[in-house]
Amino acid sequence: MQSLNVLIVDDEANIRKTLTVFMESRGHRVKAVSNSRDACAEAEQQVFDLAFVDIRLGIESGLDLERSLLNACPWIKIVIITAYASIETAVEAMKRGASDYLAKPFTPDQLESITARLAEVCAMEMRIASLQEDLNRMHPEVYFTSRYPSMQRAIELSRQVALSDALVLLRGPSGTGKTVLARSIHNWSQRKEEPFGVVSCPSLSTELLESELFGHVKGSFPGAVRDKPGRVTLCEGGSLFLDEIGDLPLSIQAKLLRFIQDREYERIGDHQTRKADVRIIAATNTNLDLAVREGEFREDLFYRLNGIQIDLPTLAERPNDVEQLALNMLQFFAAQNLKNFDGFTEEARTALRTYSWPGNIRELRNVMERAVILGKNGQIGIELLPDSIVAKTHPVTLGDPITLDLIEETHIRRILASSKSLQEAADILGIDQATLWRKRKQYGI
């Protein structure tokens, strides 16, 4: 059984002593207190895996303590213990977040069983978190090779700033690898053993985005059925990546600025001021200078973000990198799919080199993954590449015997390649950004 940090909260000295001796004899680390105030103080000082909480703490209720413990340690497993067992109190304890319920007097076998089971749950959660992190890292590391000085400078600067806690702003069009580079900055830093979180600023409403960042308490808005710690809390000691920060609403920009400056924040619906040690890495594909002039982005936040700026070139700006990037990705996905590929046909290489890659690294990655899935080993031929890439070698014109979908896809790709932003491309195409987003997803752009 893994060693756990255990908190015991009971106003009876004999119970505290009995539980402490039992837990320490099994190799667990124990802190025992007699009241809610001391329990909360201990939970603020260290992270506990398991807590045994008496339902009656003098004039206090152990059920009321559950929320405070879960706020301080979101992953803690709480076992309510009481001499006044009833179905009603058991149900109420579970509703408030308890993992189990133990009636007094309890036996060593009962303690052994419940502790072993919850220790296994904790271990499983740790394995899941580790596997999730491994999945997040499952991408070809070929992004960090380039023949072009602009990309080499970006990589070298990223490695240098990774050793500090400086705030970093990554700039570049969609798909150039900003998320991958942000994760690598974290992995190159002294915070690499701590959590790395990602928040996509355009993906949520203002209220949900604030909750995702800073958390909320139960009942603070419709749908808030339980307390939520937020990414800032969950990334304590690590790094938080804010993707497309140019889309961050003004109301949240002020709160983010305060957090960057003072490391302080409050959860929605909660007046308690909290602190967190989290490094911020931000990214944008928009012109923040213009957004500041138009009043859509706070000038003071912009200057805080703009201390260390790293610009990522598009794939079209480094065309000679495409073949090597594609080959490395091909080998990566071939290994994942238990296949064997040794490169590309000459026709396929020509198509890869001449295509403009409006979706940049992300699009190339999708194309290589698709080719590996559809291919059967050997070489990747032009027949395994999307029609839009083949059409670049044999340009599509109106009147050709091709589908309307291919004409639409080719036109959208060309407009994206020549536009400075998604909004500009949407305006040219005569559609809104949401429709353009769906079209890009449909065509894998």
C-alpha positions in Angstrom: 0.0 0.0 0.0 1.3 3.4 -0.9 2.2 5.8 1.9 -0.5 8.5 2.5 -0.7 11.9 4.1 -3.6 11.4 6.6 -5.5 14.0 8.6 -7.5 12.9 11.6 -10.2 15.3 13.0 -11.9 14.1 16.2 -12.6 15.8 19.5 -12.0 12.6 21.4 -8.3 12.2 22.4 -8.6 8.4 22.5 -9.9 8.1 19.0 -7.2 10.5 17.7 -4.5 8.3 19.4 -6.0 5.0 18.2 -6.2 6.2 14.6 -2.8 7.7 14.7 -1.1 4.6 16.0 -2.9 2.4 13.4 -2.0 4.7 10.5 1.6 5.2 11.5 2.0 1.4 12.0 1.1 1.1 8.3 3.7 3.6 7.2 1.3 6.6 6.7 2.1 10.1 7.8 -0.4 11.5 10.2 -1.6 14.8 11.6 -4.3 14.7 14.3 -6.4 17.7 15.4 -9.5 18.2 17.5 -11.4 20.9 15.7 -12.3 22.4 12.3 -10.2 25.5 12.7 -7.0 23.5 13.2 -8.0 21.1 10.4 -8.3 23.9 8.0 -5.0 25.4 9.1 -3.3 22.1 8.5 -4.9 21.7 5.1 -3.7 25.1 4.0 -0.1 24.1 5.0 0.1 20.7 3.3 -1.7 18.4 0.9 -3.6 15.4 2.5 -4.6 12.3 0.6 -7.0 11.0 3.2 -9.0 12.5 6.1 -11.0 10.8 8.9 -13.5 13.4 10.2 -15.8 13.0 13.1 -19.4 14.1 12.4 -19.6 15.8 15.7 -16.8 18.1 16.8 -18.1 19.7 19.9 -20.6 22.3 18.8 -19.4 22.0 15.2 -20.4 19.6 12.4 -17.9 17.5 10.5 -20.1 17.7 7.5 -19.6 21.4 7.3 -15.8 20.8 7.4 -16.0 18.7 4.2 -16.2 21.7 1.8 -13.3 23.5 3.4 -11.1 20.4 3.1 -12.1 19.7 -0.5 -11.4 23.4 -1.3 -7.9 23.2 0.1 -7.1 19.7 -1.2 -9.4 18.9 -4.2 -8.3 15.3 -4.4 -8.6 14.4 -0.7 -10.6 11.3 0.2 -12.8 12.0 3.3 -14.2 9.3 5.6 -16.9 10.5 8.0 -16.8 8.7 11.3 -19.5 8.8 13.9 -21.2 7.0 16.8 -24.6 8.3 15.5 -24.8 6.3 12.3 -27.9 6.7 10.1 -28.8 6.4 6.4 -29.7 10.1 6.3 -26.3 11.2 7.6 -24.5 8.8 5.3 -26.3 10.1 2.3 -25.7 13.7 3.3 -22.0 13.0 3.8 -21.7 11.5 0.4 -23.6 14.4 -1.2 -21.1 16.8 0.3 -18.1 14.9 -1.1 -17.2 12.2 1.4 -15.7 9.0 -0.1 -16.9 6.7 2.7 -18.7 6.5 6.0 -17.5 4.6 9.1 -19.6 3.9 12.2 -18.1 3.8 15.7 -17.0 1.5 17.2 -14.9 0.3 14.3 -12.5 -2.6 14.1 -8.9 -2.8 12.8 -10.1 -4.9 9.9 -12.6 -2.2 8.9 -9.9 0.5 9.0 -7.6 -1.8 7.1 -10.2 -2.4 4.4 -11.3 1.2 4.0 -7.7 2.6 4.0 -6.5 0.0 1.5 -9.4 0.7 -0.9 -8.9 4.5 -0.8 -5.2 4.2 -1.1 -5.8 2.2 -4.3 -8.1 4.9 -5.5 -5.4 7.5 -4.9 -2.8 5.4 -6.7 -5.2 4.9 -9.6 -5.8 8.7 -9.9 -2.1 9.3 -9.9 -1.6 6.7 -12.7 -4.4 8.3 -14.7 -2.9 11.7 -14.3 0.5 10.3 -15.3 -1.0 8.6 -18.3 -2.9 11.7 -19.3 0.4 13.7 -19.2 2.0 11.0 -21.3 -0.9 11.3 -23.8 -0.5 15.0 -23.8 3.2 14.6 -24.8 2.4 12.1 -27.5 3.4 14.2 -30.5 6.4 14.0 -32.8 9.3 16.2 -31.4 10.3 17.1 -34.9 9.0 20.7 -34.4 12.3 21.6 -32.9 14.4 21.1 -36.0 14.8 23.8 -38.6 17.3 25.1 -41.2 15.9 28.6 -40.9 17.4 31.3 -38.6 14.0 32.6 -37.5 12.9 29.2 -36.2 16.3 28.5 -34.7 16.2 31.8 -32.8 12.7 31.0 -31.5 13.9 27.6 -30.2 17.1 29.0 -28.6 15.2 31.8 -26.9 12.6 29.4 -25.6 15.3 27.2 -24.0 16.9 30.3 -22.4 13.7 31.7 -20.9 12.6 28.3 -19.7 15.2 28.4 -17.0 13.6 31.5 -15.5 10.1 32.2 -14.2 9.6 35.0 -16.7 6.2 35.4 -18.4 6.4 34.4 -22.1 4.2 35.5 -25.0 4.3 33.2 -28.0 3.1 34.8 -31.3 2.3 33.1 -34.6 -0.5 32.0 -36.8 -2.7 29.1 -35.9 -1.0 25.7 -36.2 2.6 27.0 -35.9 3.1 24.9 -32.7 2.6 27.4 -29.9 1.0 24.9 -27.6 3.8 22.4 -28.3 6.4 25.0 -27.6 4.7 26.2 -24.4 4.7 22.6 -23.1 8.4 22.3 -24.0 9.2 25.5 -22.1 7.6 24.0 -19.1 9.4 20.6 -19.6 12.8 22.5 -19.9 12.1 24.5 -16.7 12.6 23.7 -13.0 8.8 23.3 -12.8 8.8 20.3 -15.0 7.8 17.9 -12.2 4.7 20.1 -11.4 1.4 20.4 -13.3 1.1 22.0 -16.8 -2.4 23.3 -17.6 -4.0 24.6 -20.8 -6.9 27.0 -21.1 -8.2 27.9 -24.5 -9.6 31.5 -24.1 -12.0 31.5 -27.2 -13.6 28.2 -26.3 -15.7 29.3 -23.3 -18.2 32.0 -22.3 -16.9 34.8 -20.0 -18.4 33.2 -16.9 -17.2 29.7 -17.6 -13.8 31.0 -18.6 -13.4 32.8 -15.3 -14.5 29.7 -13.5 -12.0 27.5 -15.5 -9.2 29.9 -14.6 -9.9 30.8 -11.0 -12.6 28.4 -9.9 -16.0 28.9 -8.2 -18.0 27.9 -5.1 -21.2 26.0 -5.1 -24.3 28.1 -6.1 -22.3 31.1 -7.4 -24.1 30.9 -10.7 -26.6 28.6 -12.4 -25.0 25.2 -13.0 -22.4 25.6 -10.2 -23.6 22.4 -8.4 -20.3 22.0 -6.5 -17.1 23.8 -5.7 -14.5 23.9 -8.4 -10.8 24.8 -7.7 -9.9 26.2 -11.2 -6.7 25.8 -13.2 -4.7 28.3 -11.2 -5.2 26.1 -8.1 -4.6 22.8 -9.9 -1.4 24.1 -11.5 0.2 25.2 -8.2 4.0 25.1 -8.6 3.7 24.5 -12.3 2.8 26.4 -15.5 -0.5 27.6 -17.0 -0.7 28.1 -20.8 -3.3 30.6 -21.9 -4.0 29.9 -25.6 -5.3 32.8 -27.8 -5.1 35.3 -25.0 -6.2 38.0 -27.4 -9.7 36.6 -27.0 -9.7 37.0 -23.3 -12.7 39.2 -22.2 -11.8 42.6 -20.7 -13.5 41.7 -17.4 -11.2 38.8 -16.9 -8.1 40.7 -18.2 -8.2 42.8 -15.1 -8.3 39.8 -12.8 -5.5 38.1 -14.8 -3.3 41.2 -14.5 -3.8 41.2 -10.7 -2.8 37.6 -10.5 0.3 38.1 -12.6 1.3 41.1 -10.5 0.4 39.9 -7.0 -0.2 36.1 -7.4 -3.6 36.7 -5.7 -7.1 35.8 -6.9 -10.6 34.9 -5.7 -12.9 32.2 -6.9 -16.3 33.2 -8.3 -18.7 33.7 -5.4 -16.0 33.5 -2.7 -14.5 36.5 -0.9 -11.5 34.6 0.4 -8.3 35.9 -1.3 -6.0 33.1 -2.3 -2.4 32.9 -3.5 -0.8 30.6 -6.0 2.7 30.1 -7.5 2.0 29.5 -11.2 4.0 30.6 -14.2 2.0 32.1 -17.0 2.8 31.3 -20.7 0.5 33.0 -23.2 0.0 32.7 -26.9 -1.9 34.7 -29.6 -2.4 34.7 -33.4 -3.8 38.2 -33.3 -2.2 41.7 -33.3 -2.4 42.7 -29.7 -0.9 46.1 -30.5 -4.0 46.8 -32.7 -6.3 45.3 -30.1 -4.9 47.7 -27.5 -5.4 50.7 -29.8 -9.0 49.6 -30.5 -9.7 49.2 -26.8 -10.2 45.5 -26.9 -7.1 44.6 -24.8 -5.8 46.3 -21.7 -2.6 48.2 -22.3 -1.1 47.4 -18.9 -1.7 43.7 -19.4 -0.2 43.9 -22.8 3.0 45.4 -21.5 3.2 42.7 -18.8 2.8 40.0 -21.3 5.1 41.5 -23.9 8.3 41.3 -21.7 9.6 38.2 -23.5 8.1 37.7 -26.9 8.8 34.7 -29.2 7.6 34.8 -32.8 7.0 31.5 -34.6 7.3 31.5 -38.4 4.7 29.8 -40.6 5.6 26.6 -42.4 5.3 28.5 -45.7 8.2 30.7 -44.4 10.5 27.6 -44.1 9.5 25.3 -47.0 12.7 23.4 -47.0 11.8 22.1 -43.5 8.6 20.4 -44.7 10.1 17.2 -46.1 12.2 16.4 -43.0 9.3 17.3 -40.7 6.9 15.1 -42.7 9.4 12.2 -42.6 9.8 12.4 -38.8 6.1 12.6 -38.4 5.6 9.7 -40.7 8.0 7.6 -38.6 6.3 8.6 -35.4 2.8 7.6 -36.6 4.1 4.5 -38.3 5.5 3.3 -34.9 2.2 4.2 -33.2 0.2 2.1 -35.8 2.7 -0.8 -36.0 3.4 -0.1 -39.7 6.6 0.4 -41.6 7.1 3.3 -44.0 10.4 4.4 -45.6 9.5 7.7 -47.1 7.6 9.3 -50.0 7.4 8.8 -53.7 8.9 11.6 -55.8 5.4 12.8 -56.8 4.3 13.0 -53.1 7.5 14.9 -52.2 6.8 17.4 -54.9 3.2 17.9 -53.6 4.4 18.4 -50.0 7.1 20.9 -51.1 4.8 23.0 -53.3 1.8 23.1 -51.0 1.4 26.4 -49.0 0.3 24.7 -45.7 -2.1 27.3 -44.4 -2.7 25.1 -41.3 1.0 25.0 -40.6 2.5 22.2 -38.4 -1.0 21.1 -37.2 -2.1 20.5 -40.8 1.1 18.6 -41.7 0.7 16.5 -38.6 -2.9 15.6 -39.6 -1.9 14.8 -43.2 0.8 12.4 -42.0 -1.4 10.7 -39.5 -4.1 10.2 -42.2 -1.6 8.8 -44.7 -0.2 6.3 -42.2 -3.7 5.1 -41.3 -4.8 4.7 -44.9 -1.5 3.3 -46.1 -0.2 -0.3 -46.0 3.6 0.1 -45.6 6.3 1.0 -48.1 6.2 4.6 -49.4 3.6 7.3 -49.1 2.3 8.0 -52.6 0.3 11.0 -53.8 -2.9 8.9 -53.6 -2.6 9.0 -49.8 -2.5 12.8 -49.6 -5.7 14.9 -49.4 -7.1 16.2 -52.7 -6.4 19.8 -51.7 -2.6 19.1 -51.6 -2.7 17.1 -54.8 -4.7 20.0 -56.4 -1.7 22.3 -55.7 0.4 20.1 -58.0 -2.4 20.0 -60.5 -4.3 23.3 -59.8 -8.0 23.2 -59.5 -9.9 25.6 -61.8 -13.6 26.2 -62.2 -15.1 23.7 -64.6 -12.8 20.9 -63.8 -14.5 17.5 -63.3 -14.3 17.7 -59.5 -16.7 17.9 -56.5 -18.0 21.1 -55.1 -16.5 20.1 -51.7 -13.0 20.1 -53.3 -13.6 23.5 -54.9 -14.8 24.9 -51.5 -11.9 23.3 -49.6 -9.3 24.6 -52.1 -10.8 28.1 -52.0 -10.9 28.3 -48.2 -7.3 27.1 -48.0 -6.1 29.7 -50.5 -8.0 32.5 -48.7 -6.5 31.4 -45.3 -3.1 31.3 -46.8 -3.3 34.9 -48.0 -5.2 36.4 -45.0 -3.6 38.0 -42.0 -6.2 36.6 -39.5 -9.2 34.3 -39.3 -11.6 37.3 -39.1 -10.1 38.7 -42.4 -10.5 35.3 -44.1 -14.1 35.0 -42.8 -14.9 38.5 -44.1 -13.5 37.6 -47.6 -15.5 34.4 -47.7 -18.7 36.1 -46.5 -19.1 33.8 -43.5 -18.8 34.2 -39.7 -15.8 32.9 -37.8 -17.8 30.1 -36.3 -18.7 28.8 -39.7 -15.1 29.1 -40.9 -14.0 27.2 -37.8 -16.4 24.3 -38.7 -15.2 24.3 -42.2 -11.6 24.1 -41.1 -12.4 21.2 -38.8 -14.3 19.5 -41.7 -11.4 19.8 -44.1 -8.7 19.3 -41.5 -7.1 22.7 -42.1 
